[in-house]
Amino acid sequence: MELENIFKMEMFKNRNDRPYLLVIAILTIMAAMATFLGIARIEGGMNDFGGSFIMMVLLIVFTVFGLGIFSLLYPFHLLNVDYKNKVMSLIFASGVSREKYYFVKISATILTCLIATFIMLFIPTVTFLIVYPEFFVEMMQNLFKNFNFVHILPFLLSAVFGLLGNIVMLTTSVIITKGKISGIFLYFGFMFLVSTIQTSFLFPMTLLGGNDDVVLYFNLGTLFSIAQIILFALIGLHVLRKQDL
């Protein structure tokens, strides 16, 4: 089976996952309502006391917690669904190599999570830009005043590879535990270990100060994330090749 067809199959499964589509819809509505109520509060359209203020606070809190929990559970669900449905053996028996499946699964999971994030944050972002354009312009001016392109590019690369490293690490946790819920705890264990090593390796660089050291810190963070991706990808592929399904 071609890589393109495997990818399309994964995306089809993801966009027809009704329970999580419902969760995405609920979180999108909650984020939109929290944004509208928050702006009304800031603009003085709501009283400081009363049920409307309490409702706004609770809605914002639950929205933030909901998005945080969703950011972990959703990719975990996308990665372990084939284990959960016990169709892994059928997928490989159909001619899909385990290596192709591994990389396509990660790619489809990342793209699906990005689409879901875009949908949930679209209304709050657009509303903010429309209501407070001056604040956004001022924020961008301060950003470019304190950081130039030489600093921003390493920061973006470090952030992108850091997120990719976490997805690969989560994938490895799912593979090792065969999609069981214990994979989340294994992921937290891996994350703690990696964070400890990374902090021990990079923290001395933050004590040196200076703009060049900031760029060096981001570049080292990117290299560390790349090493993390390679290591956990090799572990995940090795376990997947040897796994009895």
C-alpha positions as CSV (number, residue, x, y, z in Angstrom):
1,M,0.0,0.0,0.0
2,E,1.3,3.4,-0.9
3,L,2.3,6.0,1.8
4,E,-0.3,8.4,0.4
5,N,-3.1,5.9,0.7
6,I,-2.1,5.0,4.2
7,F,-2.0,8.7,5.2
8,K,-5.4,9.2,3.7
9,M,-6.8,6.2,5.6
10,E,-5.5,7.6,8.9
11,M,-6.9,11.1,8.2
12,F,-10.2,9.6,7.3
13,K,-10.4,7.7,10.6
14,N,-9.4,10.8,12.5
15,R,-12.0,13.1,10.9
16,N,-14.7,10.5,11.5
17,D,-14.0,10.0,15.2
18,R,-17.3,11.3,16.4
19,P,-16.8,11.3,20.2
20,Y,-13.7,13.4,19.9
21,L,-15.2,15.6,17.2
22,L,-18.0,16.3,19.7
23,V,-15.3,17.2,22.3
24,I,-13.6,19.5,19.9
25,A,-17.0,21.2,19.1
26,I,-17.7,21.7,22.9
27,L,-14.2,23.1,23.6
28,T,-14.6,25.4,20.6
29,I,-17.9,26.8,21.9
30,M,-16.5,27.1,25.4
31,A,-13.4,29.0,24.1
32,A,-15.6,31.3,22.1
33,M,-18.0,32.0,25.0
34,A,-15.1,32.6,27.4
35,T,-13.6,35.1,24.9
36,F,-16.8,37.0,24.4
37,L,-17.6,37.1,28.2
38,G,-14.0,38.1,29.0
39,I,-14.1,41.0,26.5
40,A,-17.5,42.1,27.8
41,R,-16.0,42.1,31.3
42,I,-12.9,44.1,30.2
43,E,-15.0,46.6,28.3
44,G,-17.3,47.1,31.3
45,G,-20.3,45.4,29.9
46,M,-20.7,43.1,32.9
47,N,-21.0,43.8,36.6
48,D,-18.1,42.9,38.9
49,F,-20.5,41.0,41.1
50,G,-23.2,38.6,40.3
51,G,-23.9,35.3,38.6
52,S,-22.6,36.5,35.2
53,F,-19.1,37.2,36.6
54,I,-18.9,33.9,38.4
55,M,-20.1,32.1,35.2
56,M,-17.4,33.9,33.2
57,V,-14.6,32.9,35.6
58,L,-15.8,29.3,35.8
59,L,-16.1,29.1,32.0
60,I,-12.6,30.4,31.5
61,V,-11.1,28.1,34.1
62,F,-12.8,25.0,32.6
63,T,-11.9,26.0,29.1
64,V,-8.2,26.4,30.0
65,F,-8.2,23.0,31.9
66,G,-10.2,21.4,29.1
67,L,-7.7,22.5,26.4
68,G,-4.8,21.4,28.6
69,I,-6.2,17.9,29.2
70,F,-7.3,17.6,25.6
71,S,-3.8,18.5,24.3
72,L,-2.6,15.3,26.0
73,L,-5.5,12.9,25.7
74,Y,-6.3,13.6,22.0
75,P,-2.9,12.7,20.5
76,F,-2.7,9.7,22.9
77,H,-6.1,8.6,21.6
78,L,-5.1,9.0,18.0
79,L,-2.0,7.0,18.5
80,N,-3.5,4.1,20.5
81,V,-6.8,3.7,18.7
82,D,-5.5,0.9,16.4
83,Y,-4.3,-1.0,19.5
84,K,-7.6,-0.3,21.2
85,N,-9.7,-1.6,18.3
86,K,-7.3,-4.6,17.8
87,V,-6.8,-3.9,14.1
88,M,-3.0,-3.6,14.2
89,S,-2.5,-7.1,12.9
90,L,-5.0,-6.6,10.1
91,I,-3.2,-3.4,9.1
92,F,0.1,-5.1,8.8
93,A,-1.4,-8.2,7.2
94,S,-2.8,-6.0,4.4
95,G,0.8,-5.2,3.3
96,V,1.5,-2.1,5.3
97,S,5.1,-2.2,6.6
98,R,5.5,-1.4,10.3
99,E,8.0,1.4,9.4
100,K,5.6,3.1,7.0
101,Y,2.8,2.8,9.5
102,Y,4.9,4.3,12.3
103,F,5.9,7.5,10.4
104,V,2.4,7.9,8.8
105,K,0.8,7.6,12.2
106,I,2.9,10.3,13.6
107,S,2.4,12.6,10.6
108,A,-1.4,12.1,10.7
109,T,-1.6,12.7,14.4
110,I,0.4,15.9,14.2
111,L,-1.7,17.3,11.3
112,T,-5.0,16.3,13.0
113,C,-3.9,17.9,16.3
114,L,-2.9,21.1,14.5
115,I,-6.2,21.3,12.7
116,A,-8.1,20.7,16.0
117,T,-6.1,23.4,17.7
118,F,-6.7,25.8,14.8
119,I,-10.5,25.2,15.0
120,M,-10.7,25.7,18.8
121,L,-8.6,28.8,18.9
122,F,-9.8,30.4,15.7
123,I,-12.6,32.5,17.2
124,P,-10.7,33.7,20.2
125,T,-7.7,34.7,18.1
126,V,-9.8,36.5,15.4
127,T,-11.9,38.2,18.1
128,F,-8.8,39.4,19.9
129,L,-7.3,40.8,16.7
130,I,-10.6,42.6,15.8
131,V,-11.3,44.1,19.2
132,Y,-7.7,44.9,20.3
133,P,-5.7,45.5,17.1
134,E,-3.6,48.3,18.7
135,F,-2.5,46.0,21.5
136,F,-1.5,43.3,19.0
137,V,0.5,45.8,17.0
138,E,2.2,47.1,20.1
139,M,3.0,43.5,21.2
140,M,4.5,42.8,17.8
141,Q,6.6,46.0,17.9
142,N,7.9,45.1,21.3
143,L,8.7,41.6,20.2
144,F,10.7,42.7,17.1
145,K,12.3,45.4,19.2
146,N,13.7,43.0,21.7
147,F,14.2,40.0,19.3
148,N,15.3,40.2,15.8
149,F,15.1,37.5,13.1
150,V,18.4,35.9,14.3
151,H,16.7,35.2,17.7
152,I,13.2,34.4,16.4
153,L,14.2,31.7,14.0
154,P,16.2,29.6,16.5
155,F,13.3,30.0,19.0
156,L,10.8,28.7,16.4
157,L,13.0,25.8,15.4
158,S,13.5,24.9,19.1
159,A,9.7,25.0,19.7
160,V,8.8,23.0,16.7
161,F,11.4,20.2,17.3
162,G,10.5,20.2,21.0
163,L,6.8,19.5,20.2
164,L,7.8,16.9,17.6
165,G,10.0,15.3,20.2
166,N,7.1,15.1,22.7
167,I,4.9,13.4,20.0
168,V,7.6,10.9,19.2
169,M,8.1,10.2,22.9
170,L,4.3,9.7,23.3
171,T,4.2,7.4,20.3
172,T,7.0,5.3,21.8
173,S,5.1,5.1,25.1
174,V,2.0,3.9,23.3
175,I,3.9,1.3,21.4
176,I,5.7,-0.1,24.5
177,T,2.4,-0.4,26.5
178,K,0.4,-1.6,23.4
179,G,-2.0,1.3,23.7
180,K,-2.8,0.8,27.4
181,I,-3.6,3.8,29.7
182,S,-0.3,3.1,31.5
183,G,1.3,4.6,28.4
184,I,0.4,8.1,29.7
185,F,2.3,7.4,32.9
186,L,5.2,6.0,31.0
187,Y,5.2,9.2,28.9
188,F,5.3,11.3,32.0
189,G,8.3,9.2,33.2
190,F,10.1,9.7,29.9
191,M,9.3,13.5,30.0
192,F,10.6,13.8,33.5
193,L,13.8,12.0,32.5
194,V,14.3,14.0,29.4
195,S,13.5,17.3,31.1
196,T,16.0,16.6,33.8
197,I,18.8,15.8,31.3
198,Q,17.9,18.8,29.2
199,T,17.9,21.2,32.1
200,S,21.2,19.8,33.4
201,F,22.7,20.2,29.9
202,L,21.3,23.6,28.9
203,F,20.8,25.5,32.2
204,P,24.5,26.5,32.5
205,M,24.1,28.4,29.2
206,T,21.4,30.6,30.7
207,L,23.8,31.8,33.4
208,L,26.2,33.3,30.8
209,G,23.8,36.0,29.6
210,G,24.1,38.0,26.4
211,N,22.2,37.8,23.1
212,D,24.6,35.3,21.5
213,D,24.1,32.9,24.4
214,V,20.3,33.1,23.9
215,V,20.7,32.0,20.3
216,L,23.2,29.3,21.4
217,Y,20.7,28.1,24.0
218,F,17.9,27.8,21.4
219,N,20.2,26.0,19.0
220,L,21.4,23.6,21.6
221,G,17.7,23.0,22.5
222,T,17.0,22.2,18.9
223,L,19.9,19.8,18.7
224,F,18.8,18.1,21.9
225,S,15.2,17.7,20.6
226,I,16.6,16.2,17.4
227,A,18.6,13.7,19.4
228,Q,15.5,13.0,21.5
229,I,13.5,12.4,18.3
230,I,16.0,10.0,16.8
231,L,16.5,8.1,20.1
232,F,12.8,7.5,20.8
233,A,12.0,6.9,17.1
234,L,14.6,4.1,17.1
235,I,13.2,2.7,20.4
236,G,9.6,2.8,19.1
237,L,10.5,1.2,15.7
238,H,12.6,-1.5,17.4
239,V,9.7,-2.4,19.8
240,L,7.1,-2.3,17.0
241,R,9.2,-4.6,14.7
242,K,9.5,-7.2,17.5
243,Q,6.0,-6.8,18.9
244,D,3.6,-9.8,18.7
245,L,0.2,-8.5,17.6
